[in-house]
Each structure stands twice: as structure tokens, then as C-alpha cells.
Amino acid sequence: MRLHATHLVTVAMLGTGGAVAQTPTSDLERCESLYATYERHLGKKSEGQPGPSLEIKTAIEQCRRGNTADGIRTIERTLRANGFRT
């Protein structure tokens, strides 16, 4: 249910041209959600896959330390570069 609410905030922001400000908590939730998507589809260690890149590890740490804007931007960019919509 928490993930669904985060997506609603994102949809609300897109529908208003970004006029709805996210709270720091929802920014962190957004970052964690993006990271979970990355981990699920791109970040798992397996044969031939090294796991999350240093850039992604740094991004999630930035989010967890309060710099959500940079962390979100990095994870979104990586997901988009790999064909995901953010």
C-alpha cells in the first residue's frame, strides 16, 4: 500500500506540471522505490552480472543521508538508460 501511495504522489506531480511538492519522507520513499526497481531488474548479482554499480550504491546512500534530489536523479537516469519509464 505504501508503494501505491508513492506512485500517486508522482502521478499528481506529473499531472500538475510538478507544482505539488514532495515531502522529504515521500522523496526518500520514491528513492527507495526506484532503487528496488533497479535491484529487481538490473542489480542482482548473477553469472556475468557484477551487481549494483558504484554510481547506484552512491545514489541510494545520498538518498538515505538526505540528498534525495541527486540520488533520485541518478537512479532515474540509469533506469531510463535501460529502457524503464520513471
HTML snippet that shows the backbone in 3Dmol.js (N, CA, C, O; Angstrom):
<script src="https://3Dmol.org/build/3Dmol-min.js"></script>
<div id="view" style="width:600px;height:400px;position:relative"></div>
<script>
const pdb = `
ATOM      1  N   MET A   1       0.821  -1.195   0.000  1.00  0.00           N
ATOM      2  CA  MET A   1       0.000   0.000   0.000  1.00  0.00           C
ATOM      3  C   MET A   1       0.865   1.259   0.000  1.00  0.00           C
ATOM      4  O   MET A   1       0.518   2.240  -0.657  1.00  0.00           O
ATOM      5  N   ARG A   2       1.957   1.250   0.706  1.00  0.00           N
ATOM      6  CA  ARG A   2       2.848   2.413   0.774  1.00  0.00           C
ATOM      7  C   ARG A   2       3.422   2.730  -0.605  1.00  0.00           C
ATOM      8  O   ARG A   2       3.509   3.898  -0.984  1.00  0.00           O
ATOM      9  N   LEU A   3       3.816   1.698  -1.360  1.00  0.00           N
ATOM     10  CA  LEU A   3       4.359   1.889  -2.695  1.00  0.00           C
ATOM     11  C   LEU A   3       3.322   2.543  -3.593  1.00  0.00           C
ATOM     12  O   LEU A   3       3.652   3.436  -4.373  1.00  0.00           O
ATOM     13  N   HIS A   4       2.082   2.111  -3.492  1.00  0.00           N
ATOM     14  CA  HIS A   4       0.995   2.665  -4.293  1.00  0.00           C
ATOM     15  C   HIS A   4       0.819   4.157  -4.015  1.00  0.00           C
ATOM     16  O   HIS A   4       0.642   4.942  -4.948  1.00  0.00           O
ATOM     17  N   ALA A   5       0.865   4.549  -2.767  1.00  0.00           N
ATOM     18  CA  ALA A   5       0.717   5.963  -2.409  1.00  0.00           C
ATOM     19  C   ALA A   5       1.857   6.793  -2.996  1.00  0.00           C
ATOM     20  O   ALA A   5       1.639   7.929  -3.418  1.00  0.00           O
ATOM     21  N   THR A   6       3.052   6.247  -3.026  1.00  0.00           N
ATOM     22  CA  THR A   6       4.186   6.960  -3.611  1.00  0.00           C
ATOM     23  C   THR A   6       3.954   7.213  -5.081  1.00  0.00           C
ATOM     24  O   THR A   6       4.250   8.294  -5.589  1.00  0.00           O
ATOM     25  N   HIS A   7       3.420   6.209  -5.770  1.00  0.00           N
ATOM     26  CA  HIS A   7       3.135   6.379  -7.191  1.00  0.00           C
ATOM     27  C   HIS A   7       2.054   7.425  -7.412  1.00  0.00           C
ATOM     28  O   HIS A   7       2.106   8.167  -8.393  1.00  0.00           O
ATOM     29  N   LEU A   8       1.084   7.495  -6.522  1.00  0.00           N
ATOM     30  CA  LEU A   8       0.046   8.507  -6.649  1.00  0.00           C
ATOM     31  C   LEU A   8       0.621   9.906  -6.524  1.00  0.00           C
ATOM     32  O   LEU A   8       0.209  10.810  -7.251  1.00  0.00           O
ATOM     33  N   VAL A   9       1.565  10.098  -5.615  1.00  0.00           N
ATOM     34  CA  VAL A   9       2.219  11.401  -5.470  1.00  0.00           C
ATOM     35  C   VAL A   9       2.949  11.751  -6.756  1.00  0.00           C
ATOM     36  O   VAL A   9       2.894  12.890  -7.220  1.00  0.00           O
ATOM     37  N   THR A  10       3.630  10.769  -7.328  1.00  0.00           N
ATOM     38  CA  THR A  10       4.361  11.000  -8.570  1.00  0.00           C
ATOM     39  C   THR A  10       3.404  11.373  -9.690  1.00  0.00           C
ATOM     40  O   THR A  10       3.666  12.311 -10.443  1.00  0.00           O
ATOM     41  N   VAL A  11       2.293  10.645  -9.808  1.00  0.00           N
ATOM     42  CA  VAL A  11       1.296  10.948 -10.833  1.00  0.00           C
ATOM     43  C   VAL A  11       0.716  12.330 -10.605  1.00  0.00           C
ATOM     44  O   VAL A  11       0.517  13.082 -11.559  1.00  0.00           O
ATOM     45  N   ALA A  12       0.444  12.674  -9.363  1.00  0.00           N
ATOM     46  CA  ALA A  12      -0.088  14.001  -9.059  1.00  0.00           C
ATOM     47  C   ALA A  12       0.898  15.077  -9.469  1.00  0.00           C
ATOM     48  O   ALA A  12       0.500  16.118  -9.992  1.00  0.00           O
ATOM     49  N   MET A  13       2.173  14.841  -9.240  1.00  0.00           N
ATOM     50  CA  MET A  13       3.190  15.821  -9.622  1.00  0.00           C
ATOM     51  C   MET A  13       3.247  15.986 -11.135  1.00  0.00           C
ATOM     52  O   MET A  13       3.355  17.103 -11.640  1.00  0.00           O
ATOM     53  N   LEU A  14       3.175  14.873 -11.854  1.00  0.00           N
ATOM     54  CA  LEU A  14       3.228  14.946 -13.306  1.00  0.00           C
ATOM     55  C   LEU A  14       1.997  15.652 -13.861  1.00  0.00           C
ATOM     56  O   LEU A  14       2.101  16.418 -14.820  1.00  0.00           O
ATOM     57  N   GLY A  15       0.846  15.403 -13.273  1.00  0.00           N
ATOM     58  CA  GLY A  15      -0.399  15.996 -13.738  1.00  0.00           C
ATOM     59  C   GLY A  15      -0.479  17.489 -13.493  1.00  0.00           C
ATOM     60  O   GLY A  15      -1.236  18.182 -14.172  1.00  0.00           O
ATOM     61  N   THR A  16       0.278  17.997 -12.547  1.00  0.00           N
ATOM     62  CA  THR A  16       0.234  19.422 -12.242  1.00  0.00           C
ATOM     63  C   THR A  16       1.495  20.134 -12.701  1.00  0.00           C
ATOM     64  O   THR A  16       1.751  21.269 -12.300  1.00  0.00           O
ATOM     65  N   GLY A  17       2.271  19.484 -13.528  1.00  0.00           N
ATOM     66  CA  GLY A  17       3.496  20.101 -14.005  1.00  0.00           C
ATOM     67  C   GLY A  17       4.538  20.247 -12.918  1.00  0.00           C
ATOM     68  O   GLY A  17       5.416  21.105 -13.007  1.00  0.00           O
ATOM     69  N   GLY A  18       4.449  19.403 -11.877  1.00  0.00           N
ATOM     70  CA  GLY A  18       5.442  19.446 -10.811  1.00  0.00           C
ATOM     71  C   GLY A  18       5.117  20.451  -9.725  1.00  0.00           C
ATOM     72  O   GLY A  18       5.957  20.714  -8.864  1.00  0.00           O
ATOM     73  N   ALA A  19       3.929  21.017  -9.740  1.00  0.00           N
ATOM     74  CA  ALA A  19       3.570  22.053  -8.773  1.00  0.00           C
ATOM     75  C   ALA A  19       3.361  21.500  -7.373  1.00  0.00           C
ATOM     76  O   ALA A  19       3.417  22.260  -6.406  1.00  0.00           O
ATOM     77  N   VAL A  20       3.123  20.201  -7.235  1.00  0.00           N
ATOM     78  CA  VAL A  20       2.925  19.599  -5.930  1.00  0.00           C
ATOM     79  C   VAL A  20       4.285  19.203  -5.384  1.00  0.00           C
ATOM     80  O   VAL A  20       4.972  18.370  -5.975  1.00  0.00           O
ATOM     81  N   ALA A  21       4.677  19.785  -4.276  1.00  0.00           N
ATOM     82  CA  ALA A  21       5.977  19.491  -3.686  1.00  0.00           C
ATOM     83  C   ALA A  21       5.907  18.198  -2.894  1.00  0.00           C
ATOM     84  O   ALA A  21       4.933  17.949  -2.184  1.00  0.00           O
ATOM     85  N   GLN A  22       6.929  17.384  -3.015  1.00  0.00           N
ATOM     86  CA  GLN A  22       7.007  16.177  -2.219  1.00  0.00           C
ATOM     87  C   GLN A  22       7.644  16.510  -0.879  1.00  0.00           C
ATOM     88  O   GLN A  22       8.492  17.397  -0.778  1.00  0.00           O
ATOM     89  N   THR A  23       7.224  15.788   0.134  1.00  0.00           N
ATOM     90  CA  THR A  23       7.854  15.943   1.432  1.00  0.00           C
ATOM     91  C   THR A  23       9.146  15.143   1.437  1.00  0.00           C
ATOM     92  O   THR A  23       9.310  14.256   0.600  1.00  0.00           O
ATOM     93  N   PRO A  24      10.064  15.422   2.344  1.00  0.00           N
ATOM     94  CA  PRO A  24      11.301  14.640   2.403  1.00  0.00           C
ATOM     95  C   PRO A  24      11.045  13.148   2.560  1.00  0.00           C
ATOM     96  O   PRO A  24      11.766  12.335   1.982  1.00  0.00           O
ATOM     97  N   THR A  25      10.026  12.775   3.336  1.00  0.00           N
ATOM     98  CA  THR A  25       9.716  11.358   3.516  1.00  0.00           C
ATOM     99  C   THR A  25       9.289  10.733   2.202  1.00  0.00           C
ATOM    100  O   THR A  25       9.741   9.636   1.874  1.00  0.00           O
ATOM    101  N   SER A  26       8.432  11.398   1.439  1.00  0.00           N
ATOM    102  CA  SER A  26       7.997  10.810   0.177  1.00  0.00           C
ATOM    103  C   SER A  26       9.136  10.799  -0.835  1.00  0.00           C
ATOM    104  O   SER A  26       9.175   9.922  -1.699  1.00  0.00           O
ATOM    105  N   ASP A  27      10.066  11.751  -0.751  1.00  0.00           N
ATOM    106  CA  ASP A  27      11.247  11.715  -1.613  1.00  0.00           C
ATOM    107  C   ASP A  27      12.088  10.482  -1.303  1.00  0.00           C
ATOM    108  O   ASP A  27      12.558   9.806  -2.218  1.00  0.00           O
ATOM    109  N   LEU A  28      12.278  10.191  -0.035  1.00  0.00           N
ATOM    110  CA  LEU A  28      13.032   9.004   0.343  1.00  0.00           C
ATOM    111  C   LEU A  28      12.297   7.746  -0.098  1.00  0.00           C
ATOM    112  O   LEU A  28      12.922   6.803  -0.581  1.00  0.00           O
ATOM    113  N   GLU A  29      10.986   7.721   0.062  1.00  0.00           N
ATOM    114  CA  GLU A  29      10.202   6.573  -0.392  1.00  0.00           C
ATOM    115  C   GLU A  29      10.333   6.403  -1.902  1.00  0.00           C
ATOM    116  O   GLU A  29      10.446   5.281  -2.395  1.00  0.00           O
ATOM    117  N   ARG A  30      10.317   7.514  -2.636  1.00  0.00           N
ATOM    118  CA  ARG A  30      10.478   7.469  -4.097  1.00  0.00           C
ATOM    119  C   ARG A  30      11.854   6.898  -4.443  1.00  0.00           C
ATOM    120  O   ARG A  30      11.969   6.047  -5.325  1.00  0.00           O
ATOM    121  N   CYS A  31      12.874   7.355  -3.764  1.00  0.00           N
ATOM    122  CA  CYS A  31      14.227   6.871  -3.999  1.00  0.00           C
ATOM    123  C   CYS A  31      14.319   5.371  -3.709  1.00  0.00           C
ATOM    124  O   CYS A  31      14.876   4.613  -4.503  1.00  0.00           O
ATOM    125  N   GLU A  32      13.780   4.957  -2.587  1.00  0.00           N
ATOM    126  CA  GLU A  32      13.805   3.537  -2.216  1.00  0.00           C
ATOM    127  C   GLU A  32      13.030   2.699  -3.237  1.00  0.00           C
ATOM    128  O   GLU A  32      13.445   1.589  -3.572  1.00  0.00           O
ATOM    129  N   SER A  33      11.918   3.223  -3.724  1.00  0.00           N
ATOM    130  CA  SER A  33      11.123   2.518  -4.729  1.00  0.00           C
ATOM    131  C   SER A  33      11.897   2.365  -6.037  1.00  0.00           C
ATOM    132  O   SER A  33      11.897   1.294  -6.643  1.00  0.00           O
ATOM    133  N   LEU A  34      12.557   3.443  -6.470  1.00  0.00           N
ATOM    134  CA  LEU A  34      13.374   3.380  -7.683  1.00  0.00           C
ATOM    135  C   LEU A  34      14.527   2.392  -7.504  1.00  0.00           C
ATOM    136  O   LEU A  34      14.844   1.625  -8.414  1.00  0.00           O
ATOM    137  N   TYR A  35      15.145   2.417  -6.336  1.00  0.00           N
ATOM    138  CA  TYR A  35      16.253   1.501  -6.061  1.00  0.00           C
ATOM    139  C   TYR A  35      15.762   0.050  -6.070  1.00  0.00           C
ATOM    140  O   TYR A  35      16.449  -0.835  -6.580  1.00  0.00           O
ATOM    141  N   ALA A  36      14.585  -0.190  -5.512  1.00  0.00           N
ATOM    142  CA  ALA A  36      14.019  -1.541  -5.513  1.00  0.00           C
ATOM    143  C   ALA A  36      13.782  -2.021  -6.949  1.00  0.00           C
ATOM    144  O   ALA A  36      14.030  -3.184  -7.268  1.00  0.00           O
ATOM    145  N   THR A  37      13.303  -1.122  -7.809  1.00  0.00           N
ATOM    146  CA  THR A  37      13.103  -1.472  -9.220  1.00  0.00           C
ATOM    147  C   THR A  37      14.444  -1.803  -9.865  1.00  0.00           C
ATOM    148  O   THR A  37      14.562  -2.791 -10.589  1.00  0.00           O
ATOM    149  N   TYR A  38      15.448  -0.983  -9.603  1.00  0.00           N
ATOM    150  CA  TYR A  38      16.787  -1.238 -10.127  1.00  0.00           C
ATOM    151  C   TYR A  38      17.293  -2.605  -9.656  1.00  0.00           C
ATOM    152  O   TYR A  38      17.754  -3.414 -10.462  1.00  0.00           O
ATOM    153  N   GLU A  39      17.206  -2.850  -8.374  1.00  0.00           N
ATOM    154  CA  GLU A  39      17.686  -4.111  -7.808  1.00  0.00           C
ATOM    155  C   GLU A  39      16.964  -5.312  -8.413  1.00  0.00           C
ATOM    156  O   GLU A  39      17.587  -6.318  -8.754  1.00  0.00           O
ATOM    157  N   ARG A  40      15.652  -5.192  -8.541  1.00  0.00           N
ATOM    158  CA  ARG A  40      14.842  -6.296  -9.049  1.00  0.00           C
ATOM    159  C   ARG A  40      15.211  -6.649 -10.489  1.00  0.00           C
ATOM    160  O   ARG A  40      15.255  -7.825 -10.850  1.00  0.00           O
ATOM    161  N   HIS A  41      15.475  -5.637 -11.305  1.00  0.00           N
ATOM    162  CA  HIS A  41      15.660  -5.884 -12.732  1.00  0.00           C
ATOM    163  C   HIS A  41      17.096  -5.778 -13.233  1.00  0.00           C
ATOM    164  O   HIS A  41      17.448  -6.410 -14.229  1.00  0.00           O
ATOM    165  N   LEU A  42      17.923  -4.996 -12.564  1.00  0.00           N
ATOM    166  CA  LEU A  42      19.269  -4.732 -13.097  1.00  0.00           C
ATOM    167  C   LEU A  42      20.398  -4.995 -12.112  1.00  0.00           C
ATOM    168  O   LEU A  42      21.543  -5.154 -12.535  1.00  0.00           O
ATOM    169  N   GLY A  43      20.121  -5.045 -10.836  1.00  0.00           N
ATOM    170  CA  GLY A  43      21.194  -5.031  -9.859  1.00  0.00           C
ATOM    171  C   GLY A  43      21.533  -6.341  -9.200  1.00  0.00           C
ATOM    172  O   GLY A  43      22.427  -6.387  -8.355  1.00  0.00           O
ATOM    173  N   LYS A  44      20.859  -7.391  -9.554  1.00  0.00           N
ATOM    174  CA  LYS A  44      21.123  -8.668  -8.900  1.00  0.00           C
ATOM    175  C   LYS A  44      22.438  -9.260  -9.371  1.00  0.00           C
ATOM    176  O   LYS A  44      22.743  -9.273 -10.564  1.00  0.00           O
ATOM    177  N   LYS A  45      23.200  -9.744  -8.424  1.00  0.00           N
ATOM    178  CA  LYS A  45      24.422 -10.452  -8.787  1.00  0.00           C
ATOM    179  C   LYS A  45      24.040 -11.814  -9.358  1.00  0.00           C
ATOM    180  O   LYS A  45      23.265 -12.562  -8.763  1.00  0.00           O
ATOM    181  N   SER A  46      24.583 -12.104 -10.485  1.00  0.00           N
ATOM    182  CA  SER A  46      24.408 -13.415 -11.089  1.00  0.00           C
ATOM    183  C   SER A  46      25.590 -13.653 -12.013  1.00  0.00           C
ATOM    184  O   SER A  46      26.465 -12.797 -12.147  1.00  0.00           O
ATOM    185  N   GLU A  47      25.612 -14.768 -12.623  1.00  0.00           N
ATOM    186  CA  GLU A  47      26.722 -15.077 -13.517  1.00  0.00           C
ATOM    187  C   GLU A  47      26.848 -13.996 -14.586  1.00  0.00           C
ATOM    188  O   GLU A  47      25.917 -13.766 -15.358  1.00  0.00           O
ATOM    189  N   GLY A  48      27.980 -13.348 -14.627  1.00  0.00           N
ATOM    190  CA  GLY A  48      28.202 -12.299 -15.615  1.00  0.00           C
ATOM    191  C   GLY A  48      27.685 -10.933 -15.209  1.00  0.00           C
ATOM    192  O   GLY A  48      27.893  -9.962 -15.937  1.00  0.00           O
ATOM    193  N   GLN A  49      27.023 -10.828 -14.080  1.00  0.00           N
ATOM    194  CA  GLN A  49      26.493  -9.553 -13.597  1.00  0.00           C
ATOM    195  C   GLN A  49      27.202  -9.183 -12.296  1.00  0.00           C
ATOM    196  O   GLN A  49      27.201  -9.972 -11.351  1.00  0.00           O
ATOM    197  N   PRO A  50      27.800  -8.005 -12.232  1.00  0.00           N
ATOM    198  CA  PRO A  50      28.551  -7.625 -11.032  1.00  0.00           C
ATOM    199  C   PRO A  50      27.703  -7.116  -9.873  1.00  0.00           C
ATOM    200  O   PRO A  50      28.236  -6.913  -8.782  1.00  0.00           O
ATOM    201  N   GLY A  51      26.392  -6.901 -10.070  1.00  0.00           N
ATOM    202  CA  GLY A  51      25.569  -6.315  -9.021  1.00  0.00           C
ATOM    203  C   GLY A  51      25.473  -4.820  -9.214  1.00  0.00           C
ATOM    204  O   GLY A  51      25.893  -4.312 -10.253  1.00  0.00           O
ATOM    205  N   PRO A  52      24.931  -4.095  -8.244  1.00  0.00           N
ATOM    206  CA  PRO A  52      24.761  -2.643  -8.393  1.00  0.00           C
ATOM    207  C   PRO A  52      26.086  -1.929  -8.649  1.00  0.00           C
ATOM    208  O   PRO A  52      27.116  -2.267  -8.065  1.00  0.00           O
ATOM    209  N   SER A  53      26.034  -0.950  -9.523  1.00  0.00           N
ATOM    210  CA  SER A  53      27.229  -0.154  -9.817  1.00  0.00           C
ATOM    211  C   SER A  53      27.553   0.755  -8.631  1.00  0.00           C
ATOM    212  O   SER A  53      26.712   1.003  -7.767  1.00  0.00           O
ATOM    213  N   LEU A  54      28.765   1.231  -8.615  1.00  0.00           N
ATOM    214  CA  LEU A  54      29.177   2.178  -7.575  1.00  0.00           C
ATOM    215  C   LEU A  54      28.303   3.429  -7.632  1.00  0.00           C
ATOM    216  O   LEU A  54      27.956   3.995  -6.596  1.00  0.00           O
ATOM    217  N   GLU A  55      27.949   3.856  -8.841  1.00  0.00           N
ATOM    218  CA  GLU A  55      27.095   5.035  -9.011  1.00  0.00           C
ATOM    219  C   GLU A  55      25.739   4.839  -8.335  1.00  0.00           C
ATOM    220  O   GLU A  55      25.236   5.749  -7.675  1.00  0.00           O
ATOM    221  N   ILE A  56      25.152   3.663  -8.498  1.00  0.00           N
ATOM    222  CA  ILE A  56      23.847   3.373  -7.883  1.00  0.00           C
ATOM    223  C   ILE A  56      23.987   3.223  -6.375  1.00  0.00           C
ATOM    224  O   ILE A  56      23.134   3.701  -5.627  1.00  0.00           O
ATOM    225  N   LYS A  57      25.033   2.577  -5.924  1.00  0.00           N
ATOM    226  CA  LYS A  57      25.256   2.452  -4.477  1.00  0.00           C
ATOM    227  C   LYS A  57      25.407   3.832  -3.847  1.00  0.00           C
ATOM    228  O   LYS A  57      24.884   4.091  -2.763  1.00  0.00           O
ATOM    229  N   THR A  58      26.127   4.712  -4.535  1.00  0.00           N
ATOM    230  CA  THR A  58      26.306   6.078  -4.045  1.00  0.00           C
ATOM    231  C   THR A  58      24.971   6.818  -4.034  1.00  0.00           C
ATOM    232  O   THR A  58      24.668   7.550  -3.092  1.00  0.00           O
ATOM    233  N   ALA A  59      24.179   6.623  -5.084  1.00  0.00           N
ATOM    234  CA  ALA A  59      22.881   7.305  -5.186  1.00  0.00           C
ATOM    235  C   ALA A  59      21.949   6.934  -4.035  1.00  0.00           C
ATOM    236  O   ALA A  59      21.315   7.811  -3.448  1.00  0.00           O
ATOM    237  N   ILE A  60      21.861   5.648  -3.706  1.00  0.00           N
ATOM    238  CA  ILE A  60      20.954   5.250  -2.624  1.00  0.00           C
ATOM    239  C   ILE A  60      21.481   5.764  -1.285  1.00  0.00           C
ATOM    240  O   ILE A  60      20.694   6.116  -0.406  1.00  0.00           O
ATOM    241  N   GLU A  61      22.786   5.810  -1.124  1.00  0.00           N
ATOM    242  CA  GLU A  61      23.348   6.373   0.105  1.00  0.00           C
ATOM    243  C   GLU A  61      23.070   7.870   0.195  1.00  0.00           C
ATOM    244  O   GLU A  61      22.794   8.383   1.279  1.00  0.00           O
ATOM    245  N   GLN A  62      23.138   8.572  -0.928  1.00  0.00           N
ATOM    246  CA  GLN A  62      22.799  10.000  -0.934  1.00  0.00           C
ATOM    247  C   GLN A  62      21.361  10.183  -0.460  1.00  0.00           C
ATOM    248  O   GLN A  62      21.083  11.049   0.369  1.00  0.00           O
ATOM    249  N   CYS A  63      20.460   9.377  -0.979  1.00  0.00           N
ATOM    250  CA  CYS A  63      19.052   9.478  -0.566  1.00  0.00           C
ATOM    251  C   CYS A  63      18.912   9.241   0.926  1.00  0.00           C
ATOM    252  O   CYS A  63      18.237  10.003   1.619  1.00  0.00           O
ATOM    253  N   ARG A  64      19.531   8.211   1.413  1.00  0.00           N
ATOM    254  CA  ARG A  64      19.394   7.840   2.823  1.00  0.00           C
ATOM    255  C   ARG A  64      20.030   8.865   3.760  1.00  0.00           C
ATOM    256  O   ARG A  64      19.706   8.914   4.947  1.00  0.00           O
ATOM    257  N   ARG A  65      20.931   9.678   3.226  1.00  0.00           N
ATOM    258  CA  ARG A  65      21.566  10.730   4.031  1.00  0.00           C
ATOM    259  C   ARG A  65      20.913  12.094   3.820  1.00  0.00           C
ATOM    260  O   ARG A  65      21.392  13.101   4.341  1.00  0.00           O
ATOM    261  N   GLY A  66      19.816  12.128   3.052  1.00  0.00           N
ATOM    262  CA  GLY A  66      19.055  13.359   2.905  1.00  0.00           C
ATOM    263  C   GLY A  66      19.203  14.074   1.577  1.00  0.00           C
ATOM    264  O   GLY A  66      18.468  15.028   1.320  1.00  0.00           O
ATOM    265  N   ASN A  67      20.123  13.653   0.724  1.00  0.00           N
ATOM    266  CA  ASN A  67      20.305  14.284  -0.576  1.00  0.00           C
ATOM    267  C   ASN A  67      19.499  13.506  -1.621  1.00  0.00           C
ATOM    268  O   ASN A  67      20.051  12.907  -2.545  1.00  0.00           O
ATOM    269  N   THR A  68      18.173  13.538  -1.441  1.00  0.00           N
ATOM    270  CA  THR A  68      17.304  12.738  -2.301  1.00  0.00           C
ATOM    271  C   THR A  68      17.282  13.224  -3.746  1.00  0.00           C
ATOM    272  O   THR A  68      17.153  12.410  -4.660  1.00  0.00           O
ATOM    273  N   ALA A  69      17.404  14.524  -3.972  1.00  0.00           N
ATOM    274  CA  ALA A  69      17.326  15.048  -5.340  1.00  0.00           C
ATOM    275  C   ALA A  69      18.398  14.430  -6.233  1.00  0.00           C
ATOM    276  O   ALA A  69      18.097  13.964  -7.332  1.00  0.00           O
ATOM    277  N   ASP A  70      19.646  14.424  -5.769  1.00  0.00           N
ATOM    278  CA  ASP A  70      20.730  13.850  -6.573  1.00  0.00           C
ATOM    279  C   ASP A  70      20.597  12.332  -6.692  1.00  0.00           C
ATOM    280  O   ASP A  70      20.825  11.766  -7.762  1.00  0.00           O
ATOM    281  N   GLY A  71      20.233  11.686  -5.606  1.00  0.00           N
ATOM    282  CA  GLY A  71      20.082  10.232  -5.632  1.00  0.00           C
ATOM    283  C   GLY A  71      18.989   9.785  -6.583  1.00  0.00           C
ATOM    284  O   GLY A  71      19.183   8.864  -7.376  1.00  0.00           O
ATOM    285  N   ILE A  72      17.838  10.440  -6.502  1.00  0.00           N
ATOM    286  CA  ILE A  72      16.720  10.107  -7.390  1.00  0.00           C
ATOM    287  C   ILE A  72      17.119  10.346  -8.843  1.00  0.00           C
ATOM    288  O   ILE A  72      16.871   9.505  -9.706  1.00  0.00           O
ATOM    289  N   ARG A  73      17.727  11.473  -9.107  1.00  0.00           N
ATOM    290  CA  ARG A  73      18.132  11.815 -10.478  1.00  0.00           C
ATOM    291  C   ARG A  73      19.053  10.737 -11.064  1.00  0.00           C
ATOM    292  O   ARG A  73      18.891  10.347 -12.221  1.00  0.00           O
ATOM    293  N   THR A  74      20.006  10.262 -10.281  1.00  0.00           N
ATOM    294  CA  THR A  74      20.949   9.247 -10.752  1.00  0.00           C
ATOM    295  C   THR A  74      20.249   7.917 -11.033  1.00  0.00           C
ATOM    296  O   THR A  74      20.481   7.299 -12.073  1.00  0.00           O
ATOM    297  N   ILE A  75      19.403   7.483 -10.116  1.00  0.00           N
ATOM    298  CA  ILE A  75      18.723   6.197 -10.297  1.00  0.00           C
ATOM    299  C   ILE A  75      17.742   6.278 -11.466  1.00  0.00           C
ATOM    300  O   ILE A  75      17.659   5.348 -12.268  1.00  0.00           O
ATOM    301  N   GLU A  76      17.002   7.377 -11.568  1.00  0.00           N
ATOM    302  CA  GLU A  76      16.085   7.540 -12.697  1.00  0.00           C
ATOM    303  C   GLU A  76      16.842   7.512 -14.022  1.00  0.00           C
ATOM    304  O   GLU A  76      16.408   6.854 -14.968  1.00  0.00           O
ATOM    305  N   ARG A  77      17.948   8.206 -14.096  1.00  0.00           N
ATOM    306  CA  ARG A  77      18.744   8.251 -15.330  1.00  0.00           C
ATOM    307  C   ARG A  77      19.199   6.839 -15.723  1.00  0.00           C
ATOM    308  O   ARG A  77      19.137   6.467 -16.894  1.00  0.00           O
ATOM    309  N   THR A  78      19.647   6.072 -14.754  1.00  0.00           N
ATOM    310  CA  THR A  78      20.104   4.705 -15.018  1.00  0.00           C
ATOM    311  C   THR A  78      18.955   3.824 -15.485  1.00  0.00           C
ATOM    312  O   THR A  78      19.108   3.048 -16.429  1.00  0.00           O
ATOM    313  N   LEU A  79      17.806   3.940 -14.832  1.00  0.00           N
ATOM    314  CA  LEU A  79      16.650   3.139 -15.245  1.00  0.00           C
ATOM    315  C   LEU A  79      16.206   3.506 -16.660  1.00  0.00           C
ATOM    316  O   LEU A  79      15.944   2.623 -17.476  1.00  0.00           O
ATOM    317  N   ARG A  80      16.121   4.803 -16.953  1.00  0.00           N
ATOM    318  CA  ARG A  80      15.719   5.235 -18.301  1.00  0.00           C
ATOM    319  C   ARG A  80      16.702   4.744 -19.361  1.00  0.00           C
ATOM    320  O   ARG A  80      16.295   4.332 -20.447  1.00  0.00           O
ATOM    321  N   ALA A  81      17.984   4.787 -19.045  1.00  0.00           N
ATOM    322  CA  ALA A  81      19.009   4.325 -19.989  1.00  0.00           C
ATOM    323  C   ALA A  81      18.878   2.839 -20.291  1.00  0.00           C
ATOM    324  O   ALA A  81      19.369   2.357 -21.312  1.00  0.00           O
ATOM    325  N   ASN A  82      18.210   2.115 -19.391  1.00  0.00           N
ATOM    326  CA  ASN A  82      18.000   0.686 -19.578  1.00  0.00           C
ATOM    327  C   ASN A  82      16.578   0.349 -19.993  1.00  0.00           C
ATOM    328  O   ASN A  82      16.146  -0.798 -19.874  1.00  0.00           O
ATOM    329  N   GLY A  83      15.850   1.350 -20.481  1.00  0.00           N
ATOM    330  CA  GLY A  83      14.528   1.113 -21.058  1.00  0.00           C
ATOM    331  C   GLY A  83      13.360   1.178 -20.104  1.00  0.00           C
ATOM    332  O   GLY A  83      12.241   0.842 -20.492  1.00  0.00           O
ATOM    333  N   PHE A  84      13.575   1.595 -18.873  1.00  0.00           N
ATOM    334  CA  PHE A  84      12.475   1.716 -17.914  1.00  0.00           C
ATOM    335  C   PHE A  84      11.921   3.128 -17.935  1.00  0.00           C
ATOM    336  O   PHE A  84      12.643   4.095 -18.179  1.00  0.00           O
ATOM    337  N   ARG A  85      10.619   3.230 -17.674  1.00  0.00           N
ATOM    338  CA  ARG A  85       9.973   4.532 -17.535  1.00  0.00           C
ATOM    339  C   ARG A  85       9.952   4.884 -16.056  1.00  0.00           C
ATOM    340  O   ARG A  85       9.622   4.047 -15.215  1.00  0.00           O
ATOM    341  N   THR A  86      10.306   6.123 -15.741  1.00  0.00           N
ATOM    342  CA  THR A  86      10.328   6.525 -14.325  1.00  0.00           C
ATOM    343  C   THR A  86       9.295   7.589 -14.050  1.00  0.00           C
ATOM    344  O   THR A  86       9.169   8.048 -12.914  1.00  0.00           O
TER     345      THR A  86
END
`;
const viewer = $3Dmol.createViewer("view");
viewer.addModel(pdb, "pdb");
viewer.setStyle({}, {cartoon: {color: "spectrum"}});
viewer.zoomTo();
viewer.render();
</script>
